[in-house]
Amino acid sequence: MSSATLTPGAAPAFSPAPKRASDDIPFNPKVRQHKSPGDWVVDIVIVAILVLVVVAVIYPLWFVVIASVSDQTLVSNGQVTVVPRGFSLGGYAKVFADTRIWAGYRNTILYSLVGTLVNMVVTIPVAFGLSRREFKARRVILFLFTFTMFFSGGLIPQYLLYKQLGLLDSMLVFILPGAVSVYNVIVARSFFETSIPEELHDAAQIDGLSYFGYFFRIVLPLSSAIIAVIALYYFVGHWNDFFTGLVFIRDGDKQPLQNVLRSILLANQTNMTGQSSGGMNMLEQQQFANQIKYGVIIVSTLPLLVIYPFLQKYFNKGVMIGAVKG
């Protein structure tokens, strides 16, 4: 019961709540919060830890960048730490002078794009099917998928199988064996189960949509974040795939970029026999090989560094959206 007294025929009288000063409103972004000394200490510790983590992640990459364009004598003496010294592009000139690198770029881009497309065509429908409760066999199928994460036949049976299937020295060896990643299927399945309301499926059934219509017209448009994240995972995996080309590809024209860069790096390593064919002594050739090594790292990672900023907003959202919420 209200404490206000009501009289017949009179409007109820309510006393307005007293206005609070802006200083009394917690977490008001327009008012500077008053922090205790303990709060300042915690904030300083958190900021210091974040700065150390950022430096620990960024500085090694930055050092590779400046070392790839610096005089290797200064790099070896420890005189190159923050900015490049003795600017030189000899390593990059040697890398890009080899015509194989352009074929390697072409092959890797082709393998990565086609492979990622096949991965997404397989992974997303499989994850959606395994997320539906009315699909009775989903637990058995998921168990069989998970079983392959821990047990495999080994390299030699795998090589013999690929030989029987005609996958050796073929582009398909980069695409078909890894058409689906069980880890990505589990992540996408978790997203479909936790982030797509079941009421949408009920409404779609009322409107007469089939499972295919519900999947293509409702689920996919709402899943752009997780699709971008999984596509990035697959693309990076294909781009960095070194072992497949090393074991299953013998044709030099079909080698991916990573294997081509390895060949260039090995070809310029010091042979430890004194004078090289270019007239450089052993020390100079070793320093030149080090500069090529740094250049190779930048050449192989630069495309991924260019792509990531465009997918960052989807990546940050997609990684957390399928997580288990407490």
N, C-alpha and C positions, 0 to 999 in steps of 0.2 A: 504494500500500500504506500502511496505517495504521502509525504508529510504535508503537502499543500492542501488547504481546505477548499472544497468545492461547494459553491452556492448554486441553488437551482437557477437555470437560465443564464449563468455567467460562464464565460470561457475559462478553461482551466489556466491557472497561473503557474508558470514554470520559471524558476530562477535560472538564468543562463550560467553555464559553467565559467568560473573565473578564468580570465586569460592568463596564459603562462608566458613568462618572458622567454625570449629566444635562447638565453643562456641555460634555461631549465630543460629545454628539449634535447634529449639524448641524440647523438649522431646527426646533429644539424650541420649539413655541409657548409652553410654560410657563416657559421660561428666557429672560431678556433677553439678546439677542445682543450681543456685544462688537464695536463698530464702530470702525474706524480713522478718523482725521481725514478721509481722502479719501472714505470712505463717507458721513460726515456732510455733507460739502460737496455730494456728488452728490444726496443726499436733499433737502437744502435747495433746491438748484437745481430739482429735479423738482417739489417742492411749490410753489415760487414760480411756475413756469411754469403749473402746473395752476390755481393761484389766479387768475393773470392771464387765462387762457383762460375760466374760469368767469365772472369779472367782465365780460369783454368780451362774453360771450353773454347774460348775465342782465341787466346794467345797462340796455342800450337798451330792453328790454321793461319793466323796472321804471320807467324814466323816462317811458315812454308812459303807464303806469298812473297815476303820481302827477301827470303833467301834465294828464291828462284830468279830474282833480278839483281842480285848483288854479286860482288866479287867474292869468289869462293875462298880465296885466301883469308879475307877478312872474316868470312863466316866460320872458317876452321879455327881462327884465332879467338873467336868469341866476341868480336867487335861489332857484330850485327845483332842487335837485340830488339829495337823498336822501329827504326826506320832503315830503309835500304841504303847501302853504301857501295860505291863503285858500280854504278848502274850498268847492267849488261843483260842483253836478251839472247845471248848465245845459246842457252839451253833451249829456249822456245824455238829459235831458228833451226836448231838441229832436229827437234821433234817434228815440226811442221814441214821440214824439207823432205821427210820420208813420205812418199805417196801412199804408203799402206795405212797411214793414220786416217786419211779421208775415207778409205774403204771400211776401216774399222768403225768410224763414226756412222757411216751409212748402215752398216750391218747392225750395230747396237741400237740405233734409233728404230730400225725396222723390227728387230726382235722385241724391243721393249714395248713399242706401240701395239703390234699385233698380239704379243703375249699378254699384255695387260687387258686388251679387249676380250680375248678368249677367257682369261681369268674371271673378268667381271660377268661375262655371259653365263659362266658356270656357277660361280660362287653365290651371287645374289639370289637366283632362283632356288638353289639348294638350301641356302640359309632360311629363306622364306618358307619353304616347304617343311623344314625341320622345326620351325617355330609354331606351326599350327597344331593345336591340341587335338583336333579331330583326326590327325594323321597318326594312326595307331602304331605304325612301324617306325616312328621317328627315333625312339630310344635305341632300338636295335641298330638302325642305320648309323646313328651318331656314335654308338659304341664301335662299330666297324671302322668308321672314319678315325676315331681317336686311337684305335689299335695301331693304325699305320704311323702314328706320330712316334711310337716307341719301338717298333719292330720293323725291320726291312731285310731284304734278302742279301744285301751287301753289294759291293762294287762290281765284282766279277759276274755274278748272275745278272746284274743290271746291264752290264756291257753286252753280254751274250743275248739278252732279251732285245735290247735296242738293235743289235745286229740282225736278229731274226725279223724284226719289224721294219728293217730298212731305214732306221732313223739316223744311222751314222753319216756324218758329212752332209747333214740336212738341216735346214732351218727349223724343221719340226721338232728336233731334239731339244731346242730351247723353249718350246711352247707346250707340247702335248704332255710330257711327263710331269710338269708342274702346273697343270691346268687348274688345279684347285689346291688351296692351302687350308688345312684343317683348322689352323689357328684363326684365320680370317673368317672361315665359316662360323666358328663359335662366336666370334665377336659380332658378326652381322646377325646371327640368330638371337643373341642377347639383346641387340638393339630392337629387332622386330618384336620381341616378346615384351619388352619393358617400355618402349617409346611410342609404339603405334597402338592407340586405344582400340579395344575390341569392339567398342560401340560403332566405330567406323565400318567394321565388317558387317555388323548387324544392319546398319543403315544401307550399306551397299546391297545386301541381300534383299532388303525391302524394295529397293529401286530396280531390282532385277539384274544386278551385275554378277557375272560369273567370277570364279577365282582369278582367271586371267585378266578380266576387266578391273577387278579390285586391285590386283598386283600392279598393273601398268598405269592405271588412272588415278590411284589413290596412294598406294604404298611407295612407289618409286619417287613421285614428286616430294614426298615427305622425308625421303631418305637421302637427300643430297649430301648431307654432312658425312654420314658413314660411308657412302659410295666414294666420296672424294678421298677419305682417309685410306680405305682399302685399296683404291686405285693407286694412291701414292706408295703404299707398301709394296704392291706388286711391281710398279714401275721401277722403284729403287732396287728391288731384288733382281729384276731382269738386267738393269743397267750395270749392276756390280757383279753379275754372274761371270766368274772367272773359271771355275772348275769344269763346267760343262764344255766350254770351248777347248780347254786343255786336254780333256780325256777323249771326247767324242768327235772332235773336229780335226781333220788332217789337212783339208784344203785351206791354204792360206788366204784365199779370196773370201772365205766365209767366216774367218775369225772375228770375234767381237773386239771392241775397242780395248778392253782390259788386257787381252792376250797380245794385241798388237803393241801396246805400250810396254808390256813386259819384254817383248822381243827387241824393241828399240833400246830399252834400258840395258838388257844383257849384251847387246851388240856394242855398246859403248862403255862397258866395264873394262877396267884395266886388266890387261892380260898378264901383268907381272913379268914381262920379258924385257923390260927396258924401253927402248924407243918405240913409239907408235908410228903408224903410217902417215900421220899428219905432221910429224916432226916434233911433237910434244913429248917431254919426258914423262916418266911414270907418275910423278906427283901432279903435274899439270893435267894429265889425262884423268887422274882420279878426281881432281877438283871439277873438271868439266863434266865427268859422269855424275857427280853429286848435283850439279846444277840441272842436268837433264832429269835427274830423279825428282827434284823439287818441281820442275816444270811438268813432268808426267802426272804428279799428284794433282796439280791445279787443272790440267787439261781434262782429267777424268772426273773431277768433282764439280767443275764450274757449271755444267748444265743443270745439275741437281740444285745447286745454290741459286740459280736463276729461277727455277720452277717453284721452289718451296714458298717464297713470299706470296705468290698468287693463291696458294692453297692453305696458307697459314690459318685463316679464320675458320675454314672448314676442318682443318686438322685439330685445332684446339677444342672445337665443339664436338667433333666426332669421336675423339679419344675418350672423352668423359661421358658422352651421352649413353653409351652402352654399358657403363660401369654399374656395379652392384651398389644400390643406394641403401644406406642404413637408416 
